[in-house]
Amino acid sequence: MADRCLLYYITDRSQFPGDESSRHRMLLDKIAEAARAGVEYIQLREKDLRARELETLALEAAHVIQQLRTDNRIGRTRLLVNSRTDVALAAGADGVHLRSDDIPASHVRSIWREVRAQRSLPVVHGPLIAVSCHTSSDVLRAESEGADFAVLAPIFEKKEAPETQPKGVAELREACAAKIPVLALGGVTLANAASCLAAGGAGIAGIRLFQENKVEEVVRALRRI
């Protein structure tokens, strides 16, 4: 079991009520709430947005997190942008979350270094790169390609997608043989999270888990496991 349960909030503003302006505002509020609560990673996963819209949102999200770091000395949370390395770079995000069929993490690192060098910007730590995985083989490939951590999904059956076959805790346990951290995603609740960590999971990722609850309470409960 991991010494500390890593937490990964994956955004989906479409789940918030109201018009686009209201959902946009509520998403930024939730990002701030997650950062204040000590969530390690936030993935901006608004796949329906055009590049310019996503960049604007990413800039705002990065500003919210940076402001919290400055005002409250909260420096734990890192912002990743789903798949779009260009947007992540433009917005000053900390890294990228890649799809399972995306370009290799090593390519993203090369692009990141090249662009930062062109802009005469230092590459202090390089990008943080996560990869979505669906099998233990996917996790091993992500490791070999230089990913920092993997997210295996779905572990449990999801009410909104009952037709999707869950991978189960056994597959998670096998995947955790990799040398990179593996986080569990998909149908994970406060009730079943302990089984994911007992199987070797380094942490928990979720959308509804964070968006439909008070993040501080979720974090406190998961940290006690």
N, C-alpha and C positions, 0 to 999 in steps of 0.2 A: 504494500500500500504506500502511496506517495506520502512524503513527510508533510506536504502542504497541498491541499486540493486546489489546483489551478482552475480558475473560472473564466468562461468565455461567453460573453453576451453577443448574440447574433441578431442584428436589427431587422425589423420588418414593420415599417411605418403603416402598411396597409391594415394592420390589425388594430390600429387606434381608431376611435370614432371621429366623426366630423369631416370637414372638407380638407383639401390638401394643405392649406395653410395651418389648420389646427393640428393635423397629423405631423406635419413638419416640426411644429413647436413642441409637441408632446414627445417626439423622438429625441430632440435635443435635450429636453428635460430628463428623459430616461437615461440618456448617455451620461449626463452630469450626475445623476443619482447613482449609476453604476460605478463611475469613477470615484465618487465620494465614498462608496461602500467598499472600495478596494478590489474590484473585479480586475483581473490582470489584463484581459484582452477584450476588445470590442471590435467586431467585424461589421463594417458598413456594407450591408448586403441588399441594397435597393436596386435590384437588377432591372427594374422597369424604367429607370431614369436614363435620359440621354446623357452623354458624356459631360456636357457643360453643366447640367443640373446636378449630376452626381458630384462633380468637382466643387460646385458651390456648397453643397451639403457637407462634403468632406472637409472643406475649409472651415466651415462653421463648427463641425464636430471636433476638429483638431484644436480650434481656438478654445472651445469649452474645456477640453481636457488640459490644455496648456495653462489656461487661466487658473484652474484648480491647483495645478502644480505650483504656480507662482504665488497664489493667495494663501493656500493651505499647506504647501509643501507636500502635496500628494503626488508622488512620482511613479506609482506602480503601474497605472493603466497604460496600455499601448493600443493604438488605433491601427487596424488593418482594413484595407479596401478589397472587396471581393473582385478578384480576377484582373482588375484594371491597374497595371503597374504605372501607366502614364498618369492616371488620376491620383494615385497614391503619392507619386513624386511631386505633382503640381500642388497638392494640398498640404504637403509636409507631413504626411502620415508616417507611421513607424514601419509599415510593411504591407504585405499583400497576402490574401488568402486565395490559394489556387484551387480550381476544380480538379477532379481526378484525371480529367482528360486535357488539362491545361499544359502550357509549356513547362519544362523542368525548372525546379527552383534555382538550379545553377545558372540558367539563362537569365532569370530575373535578377540575380545578383550581378551578372555581367552588365546588363542594361542599366541597373541602378548605379553601379560604379561609373559607367561611361557618362551617363547624364549628369551625375553630380560633379564629375571632373570637368565636363564642358561648361558647367555653371560656376566653376571654381568654388565649389562647396565641399567641405570635408565629409568624408565617409567615416564617421566615428565608429559605429558598430555594424554598419551595413543594414539591409532590410531584414525585418523579422518575417519569416515565411512559414505559413501554415498550409496544409494540403488536405482537402477532403478525400477520405478513403472509404471504401466499401468492403474491402477484404484485408486479411493480414498481408497478402502479397502486395496490395496497394501501399500499405504502410512501409513495407521493406523497400519498395521502389522509391517512395518519397524520401526515405532515409538516405538511400544511395545517391539521390539527386540533390541532396543538400538541404532538405527542409529542416526547419527548427522544431516543428511538432506536427502531429497528424490529428485529424478529427475523424473518428470512425463512426459511421451511421448507416442505417438507424439501428440502435441497440435493441430497443423495445418497439412494440407495435404502436403506431401513432393513430390517434382517433381520427384525425383529418385525412389519413392515407392508409386505411386498413388493408388495401390491396398490396402494399409494399411489404415484402418479406423482411422481418427483423433479423438482424445478425445474431443477436443473443450474446449473453455474457461469455459463453465459451469462445466465440470468435474474438471477442475483445481480449480475453486472456491470452489467446494465441498471438494477437497483434502486439500485445504489450511486451513480447519478447524482443521487439526492436529496441534500438539504443536511443531513439528519440521519444519524447513524451507522447502518449496517446490519450486524447480526451474523448469521452463518450458523449454522443449526441443522438437524439431521436427517442422521444417518449420517456426521457429521464425525468423523474420527479424526486421530491424530497424523500419519498417512501422507498424508492428503489436505487437511489444514488449510491448507497453504501455497498451494494453488490458490485457496482462498477469499479469502485475504488478497491474493493477486496480482490477483484480480478486483476489488479495491477494498473488500472487506469490512473493517469496522472491528474485528471480533473474532469470537470463537467462543462459541457457546452449546451446552450439552449436559447430558444427564442421566447416561447411562452413562459418558461420558467422564470424569466426575469421581467418580461413585459407585463405579465398579469399579476405580479406580486410585488410587494415592497422589497427592493433589491437588498437592502440592509438585512432584512429578516432571512432572506434566502441565503445570503453569504454567511450569516451567523450560524444557521442550521447546518450548512455544508461544512463549515470549518470545524464543527463539533464531531463530525463523523470520524 
